[in-house]
Amino acid sequence: RLDPLFQPKMATHRDAPILRCRRGCGLPVAKVALMCLTACRFTIGLTWTGSSLFGETAPSGCIPHGERQLCRRKALQLGLISGLFGGTAPVQSISTNNPGATTYNDVEPRPFSKEDPKSQIKAAYLTIGDLQKLECWETLDCDGDDIRRYLGTVGSRSPLFQLDKALKSAMFNVDEDKVPDIEEVLKNAREADFLAYSTIFAIASGGKDPKPIMVDCKNQVNKLEKGLQAWTKALGS
């Protein structure tokens, strides 16, 4: 005999058997379980994003930052956990842009051909130049997800999406002494992406100023621009 706390709902041709909980029972537990499930699914999704954009993630899954190794997944879990127990629901994105500001989704991507690595690298270089021109850098209130759209880590419109393939295809047509290592370029892109994402959770937690993180992100974007500039020049673009 089933525990009287639960009542079985009989299956029909439209639904499978489930256990229906009496009204009011276990709501706090169910809420926490649902939020934890959301957190787990979200962190898995982010890991997939990094893998699909850059071919593969760093071996350790961590990115050097200062004196510590910050892991993308760990940072996300900490942000989500602080939301769970700090009275704030987990969020997937928070817009930090001013209302009405132009985002990457509002502009036409730089044209390039997937069959022409040279054109993709040049388009990627120009795209980072467009990113650097955003007015939000002056006030350090750029939208973290919008930065990631330029970097090709949110969506696939940016020429930086799967940039690693273009660089590897073009490496035989350049003097390796005149261009930075491919891994160095991709590392700058990964770190800029990580820092842009970190600003979202700094805002969500409410306990950390996102502007110093945005400064670090800007520095990585500048390094990425210089690396892509060298590649573009070496390819004669």
Rosetta blueprint (number, residue, H / E / L):
1 R L
2 L L
3 D L
4 P L
5 L L
6 F E
7 Q E
8 P E
9 K E
10 M L
11 A L
12 T L
13 H L
14 R L
15 D L
16 A L
17 P L
18 I E
19 L E
20 R E
21 C E
22 R L
23 R L
24 G L
25 C L
26 G L
27 L H
28 P H
29 V H
30 A H
31 K H
32 V H
33 A H
34 L H
35 M H
36 C H
37 L H
38 T H
39 A H
40 C H
41 R H
42 F H
43 T H
44 I H
45 G H
46 L H
47 T H
48 W H
49 T H
50 G H
51 S H
52 S H
53 L H
54 F H
55 G L
56 E L
57 T L
58 A L
59 P L
60 S L
61 G L
62 C E
63 I E
64 P E
65 H E
66 G L
67 E L
68 R E
69 Q E
70 L E
71 C E
72 R H
73 R H
74 K H
75 A H
76 L H
77 Q H
78 L H
79 G H
80 L H
81 I H
82 S H
83 G H
84 L H
85 F H
86 G L
87 G L
88 T L
89 A L
90 P L
91 V L
92 Q L
93 S L
94 I L
95 S L
96 T L
97 N L
98 N L
99 P L
100 G L
101 A L
102 T L
103 T L
104 Y H
105 N H
106 D H
107 V L
108 E L
109 P L
110 R L
111 P L
112 F L
113 S L
114 K L
115 E L
116 D L
117 P H
118 K H
119 S H
120 Q H
121 I H
122 K H
123 A H
124 A H
125 Y H
126 L H
127 T H
128 I H
129 G H
130 D H
131 L H
132 Q H
133 K L
134 L L
135 E L
136 C H
137 W H
138 E H
139 T H
140 L L
141 D L
142 C L
143 D L
144 G H
145 D H
146 D H
147 I H
148 R H
149 R H
150 Y H
151 L H
152 G L
153 T L
154 V L
155 G L
156 S L
157 R L
158 S L
159 P L
160 L L
161 F L
162 Q L
163 L H
164 D H
165 K H
166 A H
167 L H
168 K H
169 S H
170 A H
171 M H
172 F H
173 N H
174 V L
175 D L
176 E H
177 D H
178 K H
179 V L
180 P L
181 D L
182 I H
183 E H
184 E H
185 V H
186 L H
187 K H
188 N H
189 A H
190 R H
191 E H
192 A H
193 D H
194 F H
195 L H
196 A H
197 Y H
198 S H
199 T H
200 I H
201 F H
202 A H
203 I H
204 A H
205 S H
206 G L
207 G L
208 K L
209 D L
210 P L
211 K H
212 P H
213 I H
214 M H
215 V H
216 D H
217 C H
218 K H
219 N H
220 Q H
221 V H
222 N H
223 K H
224 L H
225 E H
226 K H
227 G H
228 L H
229 Q H
230 A H
231 W H
232 T H
233 K H
234 A H
235 L L
236 G L
237 S L
